[in-house]
């Protein structure tokens, strides 16, 4: 559902999303910049600084756009409540009502 659990803020946050496995390192972990990026996997090429900046912005925008999903998830009925509602029509109506209220509170962006 969510690509990131927290908003990506640096290239270090997005590099793992580009390729699986351990494919990069930094020559200086206290200064994790494009200039210090080392590619460990010979089958991969070093992304350009512009590519990484653009990808970071793209993933930040995706994260920000999905805020409504994170807000909804925090207020939706629990799994236990949903299971109980399967067997009780009044609970089912209540669950649907709560879910619709959460959706109205946090609408999906257009």
C-alpha positions as CSV (number, residue, x, y, z in Angstrom):
1,X,0.0,0.0,0.0
2,X,2.7,2.5,1.0
3,X,6.0,2.7,-0.7
4,X,7.6,4.5,2.3
5,X,6.7,4.5,6.0
6,X,8.0,8.0,6.3
7,X,8.4,10.8,3.8
8,X,11.7,10.4,1.8
9,X,14.0,13.3,2.6
10,X,17.3,12.4,1.0
11,X,18.7,10.2,-1.8
12,X,19.5,7.6,0.9
13,X,15.8,7.1,1.4
14,X,15.1,6.5,-2.3
15,X,18.1,4.5,-3.4
16,X,16.8,1.2,-2.0
17,X,13.6,1.6,-4.0
18,X,15.5,1.8,-7.3
19,X,17.0,-1.8,-7.3
20,X,16.6,-4.8,-5.0
21,X,19.5,-5.9,-2.8
22,X,22.7,-4.2,-1.8
23,X,23.8,-2.3,-4.8
24,X,25.2,0.9,-3.4
25,X,27.4,2.3,-0.6
26,X,28.8,5.7,0.3
27,X,32.5,6.6,0.6
28,X,31.5,8.8,3.5
29,X,28.4,7.8,5.4
30,X,28.3,11.1,7.3
31,X,27.9,12.9,4.0
32,X,25.5,10.8,1.9
33,X,25.6,12.8,-1.3
34,X,25.7,11.9,-5.0
35,X,29.4,12.7,-5.0
36,X,30.0,10.0,-2.3
37,X,27.8,7.4,-3.9
38,X,29.5,4.2,-4.8
39,X,27.9,1.5,-7.0
40,X,28.7,-2.0,-5.7
41,X,26.8,-4.0,-8.3
42,X,28.6,-4.0,-11.7
43,X,25.4,-4.5,-13.5
44,X,24.1,-1.2,-12.3
45,X,25.2,2.3,-13.4
46,X,25.5,5.3,-11.1
47,X,22.3,7.4,-11.5
48,X,22.9,11.0,-12.3
49,X,22.5,13.7,-9.7
50,X,19.5,15.1,-11.6
51,X,17.8,11.7,-11.9
52,X,18.1,11.2,-8.1
53,X,16.8,14.8,-7.4
54,X,13.9,14.2,-9.8
55,X,13.2,10.7,-8.3
56,X,13.3,12.1,-4.7
57,X,10.8,14.9,-5.7
58,X,8.6,12.3,-7.4
59,X,8.6,10.0,-4.4
60,X,7.9,12.9,-2.0
61,X,5.0,14.0,-4.1
62,X,3.6,10.4,-4.2
63,X,4.0,10.2,-0.4
64,X,2.3,13.5,0.1
65,X,-0.6,12.6,-2.2
66,X,-1.2,9.4,-0.2
67,X,-1.6,11.3,3.1
68,X,-5.4,10.7,2.9
69,X,-4.8,6.9,2.9
70,X,-2.7,7.1,6.1
71,X,-5.2,9.3,7.8
72,X,-8.1,7.0,6.8
73,X,-6.2,3.9,8.0
74,X,-5.8,5.3,11.5
75,X,-9.5,5.8,11.9
76,X,-11.0,2.9,9.9
77,X,-12.7,0.1,12.0
78,X,-10.4,-2.6,13.2
79,X,-10.2,-6.1,11.7
80,X,-11.9,-7.5,14.8
81,X,-14.8,-5.0,14.3
82,X,-15.1,-6.1,10.7
83,X,-15.2,-9.8,11.6
84,X,-18.0,-9.2,14.2
85,X,-19.9,-7.1,11.6
86,X,-20.0,-10.1,9.3
87,X,-22.4,-11.8,11.7
88,X,-24.4,-8.9,12.9
89,X,-26.4,-6.7,10.5
90,X,-26.6,-3.8,13.0
91,X,-22.8,-3.9,13.5
92,X,-22.4,-4.1,9.7
93,X,-24.5,-1.0,9.2
94,X,-22.5,0.8,11.9
95,X,-19.2,-0.2,10.3
96,X,-20.3,1.0,6.9
97,X,-21.5,4.3,8.4
98,X,-18.1,4.8,10.2
99,X,-16.2,4.0,7.1
100,X,-18.1,6.4,5.0
101,X,-17.6,9.1,7.7
102,X,-13.9,8.6,7.6
103,X,-13.9,8.7,3.8
104,X,-15.8,12.0,3.9
105,X,-13.4,13.4,6.5
106,X,-10.4,12.5,4.4
107,X,-11.4,12.6,0.8
108,X,-9.3,11.2,-2.0
109,X,-7.5,14.0,-3.8
110,X,-8.8,14.7,-7.4
